[in-house]
């Protein structure tokens, strides 16, 4: 089966100050082990050995003013190596009009989407956005809606506690394709937390223009837990359907606690009881449609 990896970062330290300055704990914990360049050759060796045949680069938080430079650099990698096969870049949806930025990014043929992380949490280490309600911001909604004119998807990254706002954003932008990052970022290791997450994800899944990315499930556990992977996968697939689910590795972050083959094997096992056609949707076809890889 051809596998599409739908979420990875190739890092270059010179462009990511948080990799070279004093170590500051991040959402995924201490990261000394990955504070180095992660070249395309290394990624291809790890992914290729696991059977991955295509990949999508998702923006890695370069300085916002260098968003275009990030896409240009990754486009150069693609020209040189043939990988990645699509790019998700960054644009600030809180500005008065995002179209000038999108016009510049649209000059890169591999661009398929935009990610601006809206996730906010009461725990400062888990917090990225300036506030919890960016999805309700009038400018944000107007700018996200404009992605439809460019044929670009929006990578939606929120916690379950923010899902009501996310649903309203999706409702306001019905012509835009959304990809729910990390299947809604389950952050609480408790039955109550799982149930709250499950309800929130199910509500978002009622919107047909949203698909879910099965990735990053070890972020808050900081380990690979096949049982957790299976449980999150089962619920997400049950509410979205396999045709609106896609797998992603979130590498190299997950190198902190696992290797690529073990990660992919755990996700394959989680989907193993599904029909073959459903597995192909999750590991191949959905990403192919969303990111126009075919």
N, C-alpha and C positions, 0 to 999 in steps of 0.2 A: 504494500500500500504506500503510495506517495504521501509523505507527511509535509505539511506546511507549518513552519514555525512562525507564529504571528506576533512575537514580541521579543525583541532583543536589543541590547545596547552595545555598540562598539565604542569604547571610550578612548579619548586621547587626552592625557593629563594636562597638556599645555592649555587646553580649552575648558577645563573643568576645575576651577580653583578649589572646590571642596574636596578634590582628590589629592591636592598637593599641600594645602594648608594644614593647620592643627586638626587632629581627628576630632570631629564632633559627632556624637551619636545620631544616627538617622533612624527612620522608621523601621529599618531592617537591622538595627543594632550596630555595634562596632564593626568596622569594615576594613581594618588594616590589611587583611588578606587579599583584598581586591583593589588596593590603592596602587594601581599600576596600569600601564597600557593594556588594553584587551584588543589585540589586532585581529583583523578579519581572518587571517590564516588560522589562528587559534580557534576562533568561533567555528569556522568551516570544518576543522578537524573534529571538533566535538560534536557538532550537529550532524555532519555527514556520517560519522560512525554510528549514529543513532538512526539513520535513515531519512533525515530531513533533506529535502530537495529544493526547497524555496524558503525565503525568509523576508520578513518585513521589519524594517528598522523603525523603532518608536523613539521619538525625541528624548534626549537624555539630560535635559535641563542645563544646556549651555546658558551663559548670560543672555537674558531676553533680547538685548540689543544685537546679539549675534545669531539670532534665529535663522536668518537667511544663510549665514556662513556655515551653520551646522548642516543644513540641507545640501549646500554646495559641496561640502567636504564629503558627505556620505555619497552624493551623486558621483563624485570623483572615484570613490572606492568601487562603486558599482561599475563604472566604466573600465576600471583597471582589473577587477577580479570577477565580474559577473554577479556579484552579491553586494547588497541585498537586491531583491526584485521589486520592492516598493518601499516608500518612505512615508512616515507620519512625522510632520514637522510641528513647529510651535508658532502660534500667533496669539496675541493678547486680545481676548474677547471683551475686556473691560474698557477699551478705548472708545472714543466717539464713533469711529468708523474703521473697521478692520480691513476694508477692501484694498487700500493701498498696500498693506502687507501681503494680502492674498494675491494681489496682482504680481508682486515680485516673486513670491513662492511658486506661482503657477507656471513660471518659466522653466521649472524643473520637471521633466517628463515623468519621473517616478513618483511624484507626490500624489498620495492617495487620501491623506487625512490630516487632521490637526488635533493635537492634544494640548490642553491647558488643564492642569490638575486643580480641581475644585474641592478636593477632600479637606475637611476641617474636623478637628477632634478636640475634646476637652483635654486630652493628654498632649502637651506641646510637642513631644517627640513624634507624634503621629500627625501633626498639623502641617499643612502645606499652604492652603489658601489663606487669604487675609481675613476671611470671615466665613461663617457656615452657610450663608444664604446667597452665594453668587449666582446660583441658578435662577433666582428670582429677580436679579438685576435687569432692568429694562434694556440697558446697553448690551449686556451679555446675550439676552434673548434675540435682540435684533441682529447682532453680529453672527451668532451661531446660525441663525436662519439663512444668512447669506452664503453659507457653505454650499447650499444646494445649487447656487448659480455656478459654482466652480466644480461641481461633481465630487466634492470632498466629504468624507465621513468625519464625525466628531467623536473622539475617544473620551468617554464620560467616566471620570474617576471621582467617586463619592462613597461615603459610608452609608450604612443602612439608615442612620439617623437623619440623613439628608435626602432620603429617597422621595419624599413628598415633593420637595422642590425640583428634584430631577425629573419626576413625572410631569410636572407643570412645564418645565423647559422643553421636554420632548413633545408635549402637546402643542406648544407654541411653534414648534419647528417640524411639522409633520412631513416636510419634503426632504429632511436631512436624515441620513443613516447614522445611527449612534452605535458605538461599541462600548458596552459596560466593562470597564477595566476590572480585572481580577474578580469577576463575578460578584461585584459589590463589596469586596474587601471585608470579609468576616474577620472581626478583630477581637471578639470575646470568646474565650475558651470555656463556655458554660452552656448548659441546655437553654437557659433563658436567652442568652445572646444569640444562639443559633436560631431559635424560633423567631426572634425579632428580625434577624437578617433574612430568614426564609420568607417571612410575610412581606418585607420590603421588596425583595427581589421578585416575588410573584406579582406584586402590584405593577412594577415596571415592565414585566414581561407581557402585560396586557397590551402594551404599545407595540404594534407590528414593525415599526421602523427601528427597533432596538435589537441587537444581538449581544450575547454575553461571551466574554473571553475567559476561558478556563486557565487561569494563570495566577502565579503569585500566592498560592495557597499556604506556603510556609512562612510568609512574611512575619506574621505575629507570633507564630509558634517558634520560628527560627530553627526549624528542622523539617525534614521531609517525613510526613506522616501519611502513609498510604490509606489508612482508615479515614482520615480527614479529607484527603483528596477524593476518595470514593463517595463520602457523604455529601460534600459540596457539589460534586459532579452530578450525583443522582438527582438532587433537588433542582439544580440549575437546568439540567436537560429536561426534567419533567415539566417545568413551567415555560421554558423557551422553545422546547423541541430541538432535536439535533440540528435541524436546518438553520437554527439561529444561535448555535454555539460553535466556538472555534477555540482551538488550543494554542497556548503560547508558553514560552519557556521562562521569560523574564531573566534571561542570562545577561551578564555574568553575576547579577546579584545573588542568585541561588547557588553559586559556587561557594558561598559562605557555609553552606550546610549540606550540599549534595553534589553529585555529578550529573551531567546531562543525560546519560543513558538511564540512570536510576530514576531521574525525574520523569522522563518520557515513559518509561516502563510503568510507573505508578499510575500515570494518566491513562495509558492504554488498558491497564488492568481495571481501572475504574469504569471504563466504557466497554469492557470486554463482554458483558452480557447483552449488550445492545445488538440489534441486527447489523450485519456488515455494512449495509447502506448507511445506517445512522453513524457508525464509526467513521465512514468515509466523509460524511458531512462535517463532523467535528474536527478531524485531522487534515482535511484537505479542501472540500468543496466550499464550505462557508467562507473561509478566509479568501479563497479564490474569487468568490463573488464580491465580497466586501472591498477587497483591495485590488480587484481587476487583475488577477495574476494569470488568468487563462489566455 
